Amino acid sequence: MQTFFYSILHFLTDGLCAFSLYSRFAGNEQWALYLLLYDFCAFVLQMPFGALVDALKTRLPGKAAELPFFCALSGAVLTVAGAFLHPAVLGVGNALFHVGGGIGTITEDREHRLDGAALGIFVAPGAMGLYLGTVTGQLHDSAWSLHALLVIAAVYLLLFLAFGLVSRKREREEENVKTRGRDRVSAPPRKVTWPAAGAAALCFLVVMLRSYAGFAIVFSWKTGFLWGFFCTLAVVLGKMAGGLLAARFGAEEVMTVSLVLAALGYLFSGVPAAGIAALFFFNMTMPVTLYLVADRFRGLEGFSFGLLTVALFLGVLPTFFGAPYLLPGGWLGAAVSILSLILLRVSVRLLEREKRWRS
């Protein structure tokens, strides 16, 4: 139930952020600075916010169940405020929502032994929210944008209120399941060994490469609303499928098949069908990477989630500052896919080695 609500709210949060950025703040002489500041607040600040929530859950075990929700709720309020005030406030709100929603989803995934399936469902809708928010934000005048923002903000906060009421009812009805789940989630973190740190570092690098490729690769045929929508839909469905299939067939199997197919798709990405397939398969590893880190660093779910969003921010910077590309688009996508596969397989091996050491 939490994952369902958080997924819808993720779509609305990212949609509201994109809409307000491109309807209210775009065109300002400080637009480039605004965009960089928003991205920094929205992505980099997730790591310290996540670490803070992790620490509070340890210090206040009786409040551990409620903390992620209130973190997400405070993020929603700040997101709405930021839509009218400043991109920095907007970014802080976005970061707080993602931390709360991410921890809540990881918690529910673990309670119900979903093996990461819920993570793909949570992260996927944000991409569609960003796309639709950007497109609609660029279409209309400021008067229309203001009225639209007010409507979206009202729906957004009302949905959060409904989520809070349903969540509290669920907590009362499933007290025993909740308690067992919280014990598992709030367990003290295990000692960080060099294989675990190495695996996390490799996952960090994979996310950074994925972010870089996502912004650096531009398809010549991707023009107009429909092609952009189809590409975004491929990203959304790929993230969902990655989490579900990895839970069913295993992370290593899914990452191997998906990234090989992604590399092939990128090599022929001049054809729209191949390019869309490449986006689908390339994004299947996103929830897999998150699950590998969050599952190993139990008790540090917020920090784990934020760590990988820092990698997302760093991956955007070369394109933002106009750095030249080392390879043409299709070849770059294929190279990043194969390199990501190698790094992820090594990270899995490191985690397996650590398990053998503990046993």
Solvent accessible surface area in square Angstrom, and as a share of the most:
residue,aa,sasa,rsa
1,M,109,0.49
2,Q,15,0.06
3,T,13,0.07
4,F,122,0.51
5,F,21,0.09
6,Y,0,0.00
7,S,9,0.06
8,I,62,0.31
9,L,0,0.00
10,H,8,0.04
11,F,69,0.29
12,L,32,0.16
13,T,0,0.00
14,D,10,0.05
15,G,13,0.13
16,L,1,0.01
17,C,0,0.00
18,A,3,0.02
19,F,6,0.02
20,S,0,0.00
21,L,7,0.03
22,Y,59,0.22
23,S,21,0.13
24,R,97,0.35
25,F,21,0.09
26,A,40,0.31
27,G,79,0.76
28,N,65,0.33
29,E,174,0.78
30,Q,88,0.39
31,W,57,0.20
32,A,62,0.48
33,L,98,0.49
34,Y,29,0.11
35,L,38,0.19
36,L,45,0.22
37,L,60,0.30
38,Y,13,0.05
39,D,24,0.12
40,F,82,0.34
41,C,11,0.06
42,A,1,0.01
43,F,56,0.23
44,V,26,0.15
45,L,41,0.20
46,Q,2,0.01
47,M,55,0.24
48,P,65,0.41
49,F,46,0.19
50,G,0,0.00
51,A,40,0.31
52,L,103,0.51
53,V,10,0.06
54,D,7,0.04
55,A,49,0.38
56,L,60,0.30
57,K,10,0.04
58,T,91,0.53
59,R,191,0.70
60,L,85,0.42
61,P,96,0.61
62,G,70,0.68
63,K,120,0.51
64,A,3,0.02
65,A,25,0.19
66,E,61,0.27
67,L,33,0.16
68,P,8,0.05
69,F,28,0.12
70,F,90,0.37
71,C,14,0.09
72,A,0,0.00
73,L,53,0.26
74,S,47,0.30
75,G,0,0.00
76,A,0,0.00
77,V,79,0.46
78,L,61,0.30
79,T,0,0.00
80,V,20,0.12
81,A,32,0.25
82,G,0,0.00
83,A,0,0.00
84,F,56,0.23
85,L,121,0.60
86,H,62,0.28
87,P,0,0.00
88,A,24,0.19
89,V,43,0.25
90,L,0,0.00
91,G,0,0.00
92,V,35,0.20
93,G,0,0.00
94,N,7,0.03
95,A,0,0.00
96,L,27,0.14
97,F,0,0.00
98,H,19,0.08
99,V,0,0.00
100,G,0,0.00
101,G,0,0.00
102,G,1,0.01
103,I,0,0.00
104,G,2,0.02
105,T,0,0.00
106,I,5,0.03
107,T,7,0.04
108,E,7,0.03
109,D,5,0.03
110,R,20,0.07
111,E,12,0.05
112,H,83,0.37
113,R,176,0.64
114,L,71,0.36
115,D,74,0.39
116,G,3,0.03
117,A,12,0.10
118,A,2,0.02
119,L,4,0.02
120,G,0,0.00
121,I,57,0.29
122,F,1,0.00
123,V,8,0.05
124,A,0,0.00
125,P,16,0.10
126,G,2,0.02
127,A,21,0.16
128,M,20,0.09
129,G,1,0.01
130,L,75,0.38
131,Y,41,0.16
132,L,51,0.26
133,G,6,0.06
134,T,33,0.19
135,V,34,0.19
136,T,50,0.29
137,G,2,0.02
138,Q,114,0.51
139,L,117,0.58
140,H,84,0.38
141,D,95,0.49
142,S,86,0.56
143,A,62,0.48
144,W,106,0.37
145,S,1,0.00
146,L,71,0.35
147,H,120,0.54
148,A,16,0.12
149,L,0,0.00
150,L,95,0.47
151,V,95,0.55
152,I,49,0.25
153,A,8,0.06
154,A,52,0.40
155,V,79,0.45
156,Y,0,0.00
157,L,64,0.32
158,L,115,0.57
159,L,41,0.20
160,F,1,0.00
161,L,107,0.53
162,A,41,0.32
163,F,1,0.00
164,G,9,0.08
165,L,116,0.58
166,V,54,0.31
167,S,15,0.10
168,R,123,0.45
169,K,110,0.46
170,R,25,0.09
171,E,28,0.12
172,R,173,0.63
173,E,120,0.54
174,E,63,0.28
175,E,80,0.36
176,N,111,0.57
177,V,51,0.29
178,K,38,0.16
179,T,64,0.37
180,R,136,0.50
181,G,1,0.01
182,R,25,0.09
183,D,94,0.49
184,R,65,0.24
185,V,1,0.00
186,S,35,0.23
187,A,40,0.31
188,P,114,0.71
189,P,58,0.37
190,R,92,0.34
191,K,173,0.73
192,V,79,0.46
193,T,40,0.23
194,W,146,0.51
195,P,0,0.00
196,A,0,0.00
197,A,47,0.36
198,G,23,0.22
199,A,3,0.02
200,A,12,0.09
201,A,62,0.48
202,L,35,0.17
203,C,1,0.01
204,F,42,0.18
205,L,64,0.32
206,V,1,0.00
207,V,6,0.04
208,M,53,0.24
209,L,33,0.16
210,R,18,0.07
211,S,9,0.06
212,Y,36,0.14
213,A,1,0.01
214,G,55,0.52
215,F,115,0.48
216,A,5,0.04
217,I,20,0.10
218,V,116,0.67
219,F,16,0.07
220,S,104,0.67
221,W,33,0.12
222,K,90,0.38
223,T,95,0.55
224,G,63,0.60
225,F,99,0.41
226,L,113,0.56
227,W,92,0.32
228,G,3,0.03
229,F,56,0.23
230,F,86,0.36
231,C,3,0.02
232,T,17,0.10
233,L,62,0.31
234,A,7,0.05
235,V,26,0.15
236,V,11,0.06
237,L,84,0.42
238,G,0,0.00
239,K,27,0.12
240,M,55,0.24
241,A,21,0.17
242,G,0,0.00
243,G,2,0.02
244,L,87,0.43
245,L,68,0.34
246,A,14,0.11
247,A,34,0.27
248,R,172,0.63
249,F,121,0.51
250,G,25,0.24
251,A,25,0.20
252,E,32,0.14
253,E,100,0.45
254,V,12,0.07
255,M,0,0.00
256,T,39,0.23
257,V,90,0.51
258,S,1,0.01
259,L,1,0.00
260,V,62,0.36
261,L,66,0.33
262,A,0,0.00
263,A,8,0.06
264,L,90,0.45
265,G,9,0.09
266,Y,4,0.02
267,L,73,0.36
268,F,133,0.56
269,S,11,0.07
270,G,63,0.61
271,V,88,0.51
272,P,36,0.23
273,A,74,0.58
274,A,22,0.17
275,G,0,0.00
276,I,40,0.20
277,A,37,0.29
278,A,0,0.00
279,L,26,0.13
280,F,54,0.23
281,F,49,0.20
282,F,7,0.03
283,N,14,0.07
284,M,10,0.04
285,T,2,0.01
286,M,36,0.16
287,P,1,0.01
288,V,3,0.02
289,T,0,0.00
290,L,6,0.03
291,Y,54,0.21
292,L,22,0.11
293,V,4,0.03
294,A,1,0.01
295,D,37,0.19
296,R,13,0.05
297,F,23,0.09
298,R,78,0.29
299,G,11,0.10
300,L,50,0.25
301,E,0,0.00
302,G,0,0.00
303,F,73,0.30
304,S,1,0.00
305,F,11,0.04
306,G,0,0.00
307,L,34,0.17
308,L,11,0.06
309,T,12,0.07
310,V,19,0.11
311,A,0,0.00
312,L,42,0.21
313,F,17,0.07
314,L,67,0.33
315,G,1,0.01
316,V,19,0.11
317,L,42,0.21
318,P,47,0.29
319,T,37,0.22
320,F,64,0.27
321,F,141,0.59
322,G,61,0.58
323,A,42,0.33
324,P,119,0.75
325,Y,104,0.40
326,L,163,0.81
327,L,76,0.38
328,P,90,0.57
329,G,29,0.28
330,G,20,0.19
331,W,157,0.55
332,L,11,0.06
333,G,0,0.00
334,A,10,0.08
335,A,46,0.35
336,V,8,0.05
337,S,0,0.00
338,I,74,0.37
339,L,79,0.39
340,S,2,0.01
341,L,18,0.09
342,I,92,0.47
343,L,23,0.12
344,L,0,0.00
345,R,83,0.30
346,V,66,0.38
347,S,0,0.00
348,V,16,0.09
349,R,111,0.41
350,L,25,0.13
351,L,21,0.10
352,E,66,0.30
353,R,101,0.37
354,E,3,0.01
355,K,119,0.50
356,R,150,0.55
357,W,136,0.48
358,R,120,0.44
359,S,126,0.81
